[in-house]
């Protein structure tokens, strides 16, 4: 919630004619008020569009909610599910996250499942316990409908703090996540790192053997820094 509707449209318009190299896949997750406009602006380009959040029901009397099916209808291909801010600020449970993943897969969206531990859980040695619970509830017995969820490791203590996870630490955790999630999915998942990613540190994550991409917050809201991140990814 950094950019208003007009600013979001302006950013999408600025990105529209920027070339994305074939080996790099990019999706943007705009403000709810601008999702449809952004999808229309970026239609028939290399840029993909996703929702920041979805409801777990396709339609009905759910005031204020927007379903995965509705986002699919306006051109979205992805949706964030279980972002740390949704979990820890808005109180979304692991069970609610599971229902949203199912809704995305039923609607034809690829969910980006966000998992991560708090500073307290990390300091108390409960990181693996927290991640295992999140992954098991989200993925065990899931009907995939031909789509494999992406998984974003975003340690809560690194989100918007300017204190990113050390690359070696991220490498260890992401390797563990790949093995754990593979038990439920039957295939090795795409794993992204998220948490204070900048143009200056992005290569320290993207060059890790366990890291398939990044989930970017504040640096994606400015065209210069966003494009710098993408160019860095293309340089590998």
C-alpha positions in Angstrom: 0.0 0.0 0.0 2.7 2.4 -1.1 1.2 3.7 -4.3 -2.3 5.1 -4.9 -4.3 4.2 -8.0 -2.9 6.9 -10.3 0.7 6.2 -9.2 0.2 2.5 -9.8 -1.1 3.1 -13.3 1.8 5.5 -14.0 4.3 2.8 -13.0 2.6 0.1 -15.1 2.6 2.5 -18.1 6.3 3.2 -17.6 7.1 -0.5 -17.4 5.0 -1.4 -20.4 7.6 -0.7 -23.1 10.6 -2.0 -21.1 11.9 -5.2 -22.5 12.1 -8.2 -20.1 14.7 -10.8 -21.3 13.3 -14.2 -22.1 15.2 -16.0 -19.3 13.6 -13.7 -16.7 9.9 -14.0 -15.6 8.4 -11.0 -13.9 4.9 -10.6 -12.3 3.6 -7.4 -10.6 1.1 -7.4 -7.8 -0.6 -4.0 -7.9 -3.0 -2.2 -5.5 -6.4 -3.7 -5.6 -7.9 -0.5 -7.1 -5.5 -0.7 -10.0 -5.3 -4.5 -10.8 -7.7 -4.3 -13.8 -6.1 -1.2 -15.2 -2.6 -2.7 -14.8 -3.7 -6.0 -16.4 -5.0 -4.1 -19.4 -1.9 -1.9 -19.7 0.4 -4.9 -19.6 -1.7 -7.1 -21.8 0.3 -8.8 -24.6 3.6 -7.9 -23.0 6.2 -10.0 -21.1 4.9 -8.6 -17.8 2.5 -10.8 -15.8 0.0 -9.6 -13.2 -1.1 -11.0 -9.9 -3.3 -10.2 -6.9 -2.0 -9.3 -3.5 -4.7 -11.3 -1.8 -7.8 -13.4 -2.7 -11.0 -14.6 -1.0 -11.4 -18.4 -0.7 -15.0 -18.3 -2.1 -15.8 -17.8 -5.8 -18.8 -15.5 -5.2 -21.5 -14.7 -2.7 -22.4 -12.4 0.3 -18.8 -11.6 1.4 -18.6 -7.9 1.7 -15.2 -6.4 0.8 -13.9 -9.7 -0.6 -12.7 -10.3 -4.2 -12.4 -13.9 -5.3 -9.6 -15.7 -7.2 -12.0 -16.4 -10.0 -12.7 -12.6 -10.4 -9.0 -11.8 -10.5 -8.5 -14.5 -13.2 -11.4 -13.0 -15.2 -9.6 -9.6 -15.5 -6.3 -11.0 -16.6 -4.4 -12.1 -13.5 -2.2 -15.2 -13.6 -0.8 -15.2 -10.0 -1.9 -14.4 -6.5 0.1 -14.0 -3.3 -1.3 -16.2 -0.5 -0.3 -16.0 3.2 2.0 -13.0 2.9 3.5 -12.3 6.3 1.6 -9.1 6.7 -1.7 -10.9 6.0 -0.8 -13.5 8.6 0.7 -11.3 11.3 -1.3 -8.1 10.9 -4.6 -9.4 9.7 -4.6 -12.7 11.6 -4.9 -15.1 8.7 -4.5 -18.7 9.9 -2.7 -21.6 8.2 -6.2 -23.1 7.5 -7.3 -19.9 5.8 -4.2 -19.9 3.7 -4.9 -23.5 2.6 -8.4 -22.5 1.5 -7.1 -19.6 -0.6 -4.5 -21.8 -2.3 -7.3 -24.2 -3.2 -9.4 -21.3 -4.5 -6.5 -20.1 -6.7 -5.9 -23.5 -8.2 -9.6 -24.0 -8.9 -9.7 -20.6 -10.6 -6.6 -21.2 -12.8 -4.3 -18.9 -10.8 -0.8 -19.9 -9.7 -0.5 -19.2 -6.0 2.6 -17.8 -4.5 2.7 -19.3 -1.0 4.5 -17.1 1.5 6.1 -18.8 4.5 8.4 -17.5 7.2 9.2 -17.2 10.9 9.1 -14.3 13.3 12.2 -13.1 15.1 11.0 -14.7 18.3 10.6 -18.1 16.6 14.0 -17.8 15.1 15.7 -16.8 18.4 13.9 -19.6 20.2 15.0 -22.3 17.7 11.4 -22.8 16.4 12.0 -21.8 12.8 11.8 -25.3 11.4 8.7 -26.0 13.4 6.9 -22.9 12.1 7.8 -23.5 8.5 6.9 -27.2 8.6 3.4 -26.4 10.0 2.9 -23.7 7.4 4.0 -26.0 4.5 2.1 -29.1 5.7 -1.2 -27.3 6.2 -0.9 -25.5 2.9 0.3 -28.4 0.6 -0.4 -31.8 2.1 -2.9 -33.7 -0.1 -3.4 -30.6 -2.4 -5.2 -31.1 -5.7 -2.9 -29.2 -8.1 -5.0 -29.0 -11.2 -1.9 -28.8 -13.3 -0.3 -25.9 -11.5 2.5 -26.0 -9.0 2.4 -23.3 -6.3 5.5 -21.1 -6.0 6.9 -20.8 -2.5 8.4 -17.5 -1.2 10.5 -17.7 1.9 10.1 -14.3 3.7 11.4 -14.2 7.2 9.1 -11.9 9.0 11.9 -10.1 10.8 13.4 -9.1 7.4 10.2 -7.6 5.9 10.5 -3.9 5.5 13.2 -3.7 8.2 16.2 -3.1 6.0 17.8 -6.1 7.7 17.7 -8.9 5.1 18.4 -12.5 5.9 22.1 -13.4 5.3 22.4 -15.2 2.0 24.1 -18.3 3.6 21.2 -18.5 6.1 18.6 -18.1 3.3 20.4 -20.8 1.3 20.1 -23.3 4.2 16.4 -22.5 4.8 15.4 -22.5 1.2 17.2 -25.9 0.7 15.2 -27.3 3.6 11.9 -25.8 2.1 12.5 -27.4 -1.3 13.0 -30.9 0.3 10.0 -30.5 2.7 7.6 -29.2 0.0 8.7 -31.8 -2.5 7.2 -34.5 -0.2 3.7 -32.9 -0.6 4.0 -31.7 -4.3 5.8 -34.6 -5.8 8.2 -32.3 -7.5 10.8 -29.7 -6.5 9.1 -26.3 -6.2 10.2 -22.9 -7.3 11.5 -21.1 -4.2 11.8 -17.3 -4.0 13.5 -15.2 -1.3 11.6 -12.1 0.0 12.7 -9.6 2.6 14.4 -6.3 2.1 15.6 -7.2 -1.4 17.3 -4.3 -3.2 19.3 -3.8 -6.4 22.4 -3.9 -4.3 21.9 -7.2 -2.6 19.7 -9.1 -5.1 22.5 -11.0 -6.8 23.7 -12.4 -3.4 20.3 -14.3 -3.3 19.8 -15.0 -7.0 23.2 -16.7 -7.2 22.4 -19.2 -4.4 21.7 -22.7 -5.7 18.5 -22.9 -3.7 17.0 -19.5 -4.9 14.9 -19.4 -8.1 13.9 -15.8 -7.8 12.9 -13.0 -5.4 9.7 -11.5 -4.0 10.3 -7.7 -3.9 8.5 -5.1 -1.8 9.4 -1.5 -1.6 12.1 -1.6 -4.3 9.4 -2.6 -6.8 7.4 0.5 -6.3 10.0 2.7 -8.1 10.7 2.2 -11.8 14.4 2.7 -11.6 15.0 0.3 -8.7 12.6 -2.3 -10.1 14.3 -2.3 -13.5 17.7 -2.4 -11.8 16.6 -5.6 -10.0 15.4 -7.2 -13.2 18.6 -6.3 -15.1 20.6 -7.8 -12.3 18.6 -11.0 -12.6 19.1 -11.1 -16.4 22.9 -10.7 -15.9 23.2 -14.2 -14.3 
